[in-house]
C-alpha cells in the first residue's frame, strides 16, 4: 500500500493565507464604508446648502417686495426711511382685508444674525407717525412694537445706504431714490448684494 504524502498546499489554506485574506477583506470593507460615508456626507452637504440658499432667496424676495411698497416721504410729510449703524427702516404699504394699511419694516444685525423686523399694520396716519418718529430719533434702538419675521444667523454683517434724488419742484428735501444693501455671510468671501429703486427693484 502506497501512502501519498500530502503537501501543505494540497492540504488547503494555511493559517497565514486565511489571515491575509481576512485582512484584505477588512481593508476592502473599510474603503467601501469610507466611500459610502463620503457619499452620504456629500449628499447631506448638498441638501444643507440647498436649504440655506432657499433662505437667502427668501430674504432677497422679501427685500424686493418691501422696496416695491415704500411709502413716499411726501405722504408722511417727513422722511419715510431711516438708516442707522446697525439697522435700516422704512414705511411701506401693506394690504390687509382689501384695505391699504401702513407698516414699518427694518433690516438689522443682532447677536442672532440678520433680522427682518416689522410693526403691526396700521390704517391711521397718526398712529404710524407715532411709531415712526421714535425710529427716526434712534434707528438702532429696536422698539418692543417691532416683531421679528425673518432671522438668518449665517449673515453676520450688513452694509446699507440710501440714495437720494435732487429735491423736486416746490420741495426742500431730497427724494429717496433707493437702497443699496450688502449682507456678509459667515465663512463666505463674497457678500449678497442687492439694490432697489423706490417703488421697484434691480
C-alpha positions in Angstrom: 0.0 0.0 0.0 1.4 3.3 -1.1 1.0 6.2 1.3 0.7 9.5 -0.5 2.4 12.4 1.2 0.2 15.5 1.4 2.0 18.8 0.9 0.8 21.9 2.8 -0.5 23.4 -0.4 -2.7 20.4 -1.1 -4.0 20.3 2.5 -5.9 23.6 2.0 -5.4 27.2 3.1 -2.8 27.7 5.8 -3.4 30.0 8.8 -1.2 32.7 7.2 -3.3 32.6 4.0 -6.5 32.9 6.0 -5.2 35.8 8.0 -4.1 37.6 4.8 -7.5 37.0 3.2 -9.2 38.4 6.3 -7.0 41.5 6.3 -7.7 42.1 2.6 -11.5 41.7 3.2 -11.3 44.1 6.1 -9.4 46.7 4.1 -11.8 46.5 1.2 -14.8 46.7 3.6 -13.2 49.8 5.3 -12.6 51.5 2.0 -16.2 50.8 0.9 -17.6 52.1 4.2 -15.5 55.3 3.8 -16.7 55.8 0.3 -20.3 55.3 1.3 -19.8 57.7 4.3 -18.3 60.3 1.9 -21.2 60.0 -0.4 -23.7 60.4 2.4 -21.9 63.4 3.8 -21.7 64.9 0.3 -25.5 64.4 -0.1 -26.1 66.0 3.3 -23.9 69.0 2.4 -25.8 69.5 -0.9 -29.2 69.3 0.9 -28.0 71.7 3.6 -26.6 74.2 1.0 -29.9 74.0 -0.9 -31.9 74.8 2.2 -29.6 77.7 3.0 -29.8 79.1 -0.5 -33.6 78.9 -0.2 -33.4 81.1 2.9 -31.2 83.7 1.0 -33.7 83.7 -1.9 -36.5 84.3 0.6 -34.6 87.3 2.0 -34.0 88.8 -1.4 -37.6 88.4 -2.5 -38.9 89.9 0.8 -36.5 92.8 0.5 -37.7 93.4 -3.1 -41.4 93.3 -2.0 -40.6 95.8 0.8 -38.8 98.1 -1.7 -41.7 98.0 -4.1 -44.1 99.2 -1.5 -42.1 102.1 0.0 -44.3 105.0 1.1 -43.2 108.3 -0.4 -42.0 110.8 2.1 -44.5 113.4 0.8 -47.3 111.2 2.1 -45.9 111.3 5.6 -44.6 114.9 5.4 -41.3 113.6 7.0 -38.7 111.2 5.6 -40.1 107.7 5.1 -36.8 105.9 5.7 -34.0 105.9 8.3 -30.5 104.5 8.2 -28.6 103.7 11.4 -25.3 102.0 12.2 -27.0 98.6 12.5 -30.5 99.0 11.1 -32.3 100.4 8.1 -36.0 101.2 8.2 -38.8 102.5 6.0 -42.6 102.8 5.9 -44.3 100.7 3.4 -47.8 100.0 2.2 -49.5 96.8 3.3 -52.8 95.4 2.1 -54.9 93.6 4.6 -58.6 92.6 4.1 -58.6 94.5 0.8 -57.7 97.7 2.6 -54.4 99.6 2.4 -52.5 99.8 5.7 -49.0 101.0 6.6 -46.3 99.1 8.4 -42.7 99.8 9.4 -40.1 97.3 8.2 -36.5 97.1 9.1 -33.4 95.0 8.4 -30.6 94.9 11.0 -27.9 92.9 12.6 -28.2 91.4 16.1 -26.4 88.8 18.2 -28.5 86.3 16.4 -27.6 87.4 12.9 -29.7 89.3 10.4 -33.3 90.1 11.3 -36.2 91.5 9.4 -38.4 93.5 11.8 -42.0 94.6 11.2 -44.6 96.6 13.0 -48.3 95.7 13.1 -50.4 97.1 10.2 -51.9 100.5 11.0 -54.5 102.3 9.0 -54.3 105.6 10.8 -51.6 108.1 9.8 -51.4 109.5 13.3 -50.6 106.0 14.7 -47.9 105.2 12.2 -46.3 108.6 12.7 -46.2 108.0 16.4 -44.2 104.8 15.9 -42.1 106.2 13.0 -40.9 109.3 14.8 -39.4 107.1 17.5 -37.5 105.2 14.8 -36.2 108.4 13.3 -34.9 109.6 16.6 -32.8 106.4 17.1 -32.8 103.9 14.2 -30.6 101.5 16.1 -33.0 101.2 19.0 -35.5 98.4 18.4 -38.9 99.1 19.9 -40.9 96.3 21.5 -43.6 97.2 18.9 -41.4 95.5 16.3 -41.6 91.8 15.7 -39.0 89.5 14.0 -40.4 88.0 10.9 -37.2 86.5 9.5 -33.9 85.7 11.2 -30.7 84.4 9.4 -27.8 83.5 11.8 -25.4 82.9 8.9 -25.5 86.6 7.9 -23.1 88.4 10.3 -22.9 91.9 8.9 -25.0 94.4 6.9 -24.0 97.4 4.9 -26.9 99.6 4.0 -27.1 103.1 2.4 -29.9 105.1 0.8 -29.5 107.2 -2.4 -31.5 110.3 -3.0 -32.6 112.4 -6.0 -32.4 116.2 -6.1 -35.4 117.9 -4.5 -38.4 118.2 -6.7 -40.1 121.4 -7.6 -41.6 123.0 -4.5 -39.8 120.6 -2.3 -36.9 121.5 0.1 -35.9 117.9 0.8 -34.3 115.3 -1.4 -36.5 112.4 -2.5 -35.5 108.8 -1.8 -34.1 107.1 -4.9 -33.4 103.6 -3.5 -31.3 101.4 -1.3 -28.0 99.5 -1.7 -27.6 96.5 0.6 -24.7 94.1 1.3 -25.1 91.2 3.6 -22.0 89.3 4.7 -22.2 85.5 5.2 -20.2 83.6 7.7 -17.2 81.8 6.1 -18.2 83.1 2.6 -15.9 85.5 0.8 -18.4 87.4 -1.3 -21.5 89.0 0.3 -25.0 89.1 -1.0 -25.5 92.4 -2.8 -28.9 93.9 -3.7 -30.1 97.3 -4.8 -33.6 98.6 -5.2 -35.2 101.8 -6.5 -38.0 103.3 -4.5 -41.1 101.5 -5.8 -39.3 98.9 -7.8 -36.2 96.6 -7.7 -32.9 95.9 -9.6 
